């Protein structure tokens, strides 16, 4: 579905599912994909692109908010289908490319599942750092969920892509589950970092779009985390 003009949610994920939201941005002649979902999801994204009368080759950049399987699981396949460049924060890049082994999940259920479902490593073409601009999006380094977690701010459309640093289930804004975060304290610090930016819409890695006045709602949970 189209959330705001030029920004689509290709595949939706509830706040509790193991699958993640996949977003498609239309930037003139070029397309950008943010996160790729679990393994086997690449074709679904391509089908959505073609329903918009666009071609897979129009995707020039794939950006991952972090290295977890539900976000990078189809990066290899989608990169192959589109020939797009893959962009990841420098702290997470080696996990995506397979140069470093994936850390074992803290959650026992997901730890067992990770032994059977392993995403194919994908070559990283662009290393991202805090404050850089890619495709008209500002990179905000928000470590905590993973070392290289990022949020992405579209200043023109006033939209924040929050990855797993923030969630919204349709009723309540929260941080990502602590059991899936390598450093919950840093997650809270990163949420407080996000409130320095103004945005009307917050698009989480899991859950529903938060709008309007999204930055005000995020500010409330950031203030509560100080107590």
C-alpha positions in Angstrom: 0.0 0.0 0.0 1.0 3.6 -0.5 1.5 5.3 2.9 2.4 8.7 1.7 3.0 9.8 -1.8 6.0 8.0 -3.2 6.4 5.7 -0.2 4.9 2.2 -0.3 4.8 -0.7 2.2 5.5 -3.7 0.0 5.0 -6.3 2.6 3.5 -5.7 6.0 4.5 -7.1 9.3 2.6 -6.9 12.6 4.5 -5.8 15.7 4.7 -9.4 16.9 5.6 -11.3 13.7 9.1 -12.5 12.9 8.8 -11.0 9.4 9.7 -7.3 8.9 8.1 -4.5 6.9 9.6 -3.9 3.4 9.4 -0.3 2.1 9.7 1.0 -1.5 10.5 4.6 -2.2 9.9 6.2 -5.6 12.5 8.9 -6.2 11.8 10.0 -9.8 13.2 7.5 -12.2 14.9 5.5 -9.4 13.5 3.2 -6.7 14.9 2.5 -3.3 14.1 -0.5 -1.1 14.5 -0.3 2.6 14.9 -3.8 4.2 14.1 -7.0 2.4 12.2 -9.3 4.7 12.9 -12.9 5.5 14.5 -15.3 3.0 12.3 -16.0 0.0 10.7 -12.5 -0.1 12.6 -11.1 -3.0 10.2 -12.1 -5.7 7.3 -10.6 -3.8 9.0 -7.2 -3.9 9.7 -7.5 -7.6 6.1 -8.4 -8.3 5.0 -5.3 -6.4 7.4 -3.1 -8.4 6.0 -4.5 -11.6 2.4 -3.8 -10.5 3.4 -0.2 -10.4 4.5 -0.4 -14.0 8.2 -0.2 -13.0 11.0 -2.6 -13.7 13.3 -4.4 -11.2 16.3 -2.6 -12.8 14.7 0.7 -11.6 15.8 -0.2 -8.1 19.2 1.4 -7.7 19.7 1.0 -4.0 18.7 -1.4 -1.3 19.3 -0.1 2.3 19.3 -2.4 5.3 18.4 -0.9 8.7 20.4 -3.7 10.4 21.6 -7.2 9.9 18.9 -9.4 11.5 17.5 -12.2 9.3 14.0 -10.7 9.0 15.4 -7.5 7.5 18.3 -8.8 5.4 17.0 -12.3 4.6 16.2 -11.5 0.9 19.0 -9.1 0.3 21.0 -11.5 -1.8 18.1 -12.5 -3.9 16.8 -9.0 -4.4 20.2 -7.7 -5.3 20.5 -10.4 -7.9 17.0 -9.7 -9.3 17.6 -5.9 -9.5 21.3 -5.5 -9.7 21.0 -2.7 -7.1 23.7 -1.6 -4.8 23.4 -2.7 -1.2 24.0 -0.2 1.6 24.6 -1.1 5.2 26.1 0.8 8.2 29.8 0.0 8.6 29.2 -1.7 12.0 26.8 -4.2 10.6 28.3 -4.7 7.1 30.5 -7.7 7.9 27.5 -9.6 9.3 25.5 -9.0 6.1 28.4 -10.0 3.9 29.2 -13.1 6.0 32.7 -12.0 7.0 31.5 -12.3 10.6 29.2 -15.0 11.9 25.7 -14.0 13.0 25.4 -13.7 16.7 23.0 -16.2 18.3 19.6 -14.8 19.3 18.9 -14.5 23.0 15.4 -15.9 22.5 15.5 -19.7 22.8 12.8 -20.2 20.1 14.6 -17.9 17.6 18.0 -19.4 18.5 16.7 -22.8 17.5 15.2 -21.4 14.3 18.4 -19.7 13.3 20.1 -23.0 13.1 17.8 -24.0 10.2 17.0 -20.7 8.5 20.1 -18.8 7.5 20.1 -15.9 5.1 22.5 -16.0 2.2 25.4 -13.5 2.7 25.1 -10.5 0.4 28.0 -8.3 -0.8 27.8 -4.8 0.6 28.5 -2.1 -1.9 28.1 1.1 0.2 29.2 1.5 3.8 27.1 4.0 5.7 28.0 6.3 8.5 26.0 8.7 10.7 24.9 11.9 9.1 25.5 10.8 5.5 22.9 11.2 2.8 21.8 8.3 0.5 19.1 8.7 -2.0 17.8 11.8 -0.3 17.7 10.1 3.1 19.7 11.1 6.1 21.4 8.2 7.9 21.0 8.3 11.7 23.2 5.8 13.6 21.0 4.3 16.4 23.1 1.5 17.9 21.6 -0.8 20.5 19.3 -3.2 18.6 22.5 -4.1 16.7 25.8 -2.2 16.6 25.1 -0.7 13.2 21.3 -0.2 13.4 20.2 2.9 11.5 17.1 5.0 11.1 16.6 7.0 7.9 15.0 10.4 7.7 13.3 11.7 4.5 13.4 15.4 5.4 11.4 16.5 2.4 8.4 14.2 3.2 9.0 14.3 7.0 9.1 10.5 7.3 11.3 8.5 9.6 12.2 4.8 8.8 12.9 3.5 12.3 14.1 0.0 11.7 13.7 -2.0 14.9 14.7 0.8 17.3 11.0 1.8 17.5 7.7 -0.1 17.1 4.1 0.9 16.8 1.3 -1.7 17.2 -1.5 0.7 16.3 -2.0 1.7 19.9 1.4 2.2 21.6 4.9 3.3 20.7 7.7 1.2 22.2 11.3 0.3 21.7 12.2 -3.0 20.1 12.0 -6.1 22.4 15.0 -6.2 24.7 15.5 -9.9 24.1 16.5 -9.2 20.5 18.7 -6.2 21.3 22.4 -6.5 22.0 22.4 -3.4 24.3 19.0 -2.2 25.6 20.6 0.7 27.3 22.0 2.0 24.0 18.5 1.5 22.5 17.1 4.0 25.0 20.0 6.4 24.2 19.2 6.0 20.5 15.5 6.7 21.0 16.5 10.0 22.8 18.8 10.7 19.8 15.9 10.4 17.4 13.7 13.0 19.1 16.2 15.7 18.0 14.6 15.3 14.5 11.1 16.4 13.4 8.9 14.0 11.4 5.2 13.6 10.8 5.3 9.9 10.0 7.2 7.1 11.6 7.5 3.8 9.7 8.8 0.9 11.9 10.4 -2.3 11.0 7.5 -4.1 12.6 4.0 -2.8 13.2 1.9 0.0 11.7 2.7 3.5 10.4 2.5 6.1 13.1 1.0 9.4 12.0 0.5 12.3 12.3 2.7 14.1 14.9 4.9 11.0 15.1 8.0 12.8 16.6 5.8 14.1 19.5 4.7 10.5 20.3 8.3 9.3 20.2 9.3 12.1 22.4 6.9 10.9 25.1 8.5 7.5 25.3 12.0 9.0 25.2 11.0 11.2 28.2 9.6 8.2 30.1 12.9 6.3 29.6 14.8 8.9 31.6 12.7 8.2 34.7 
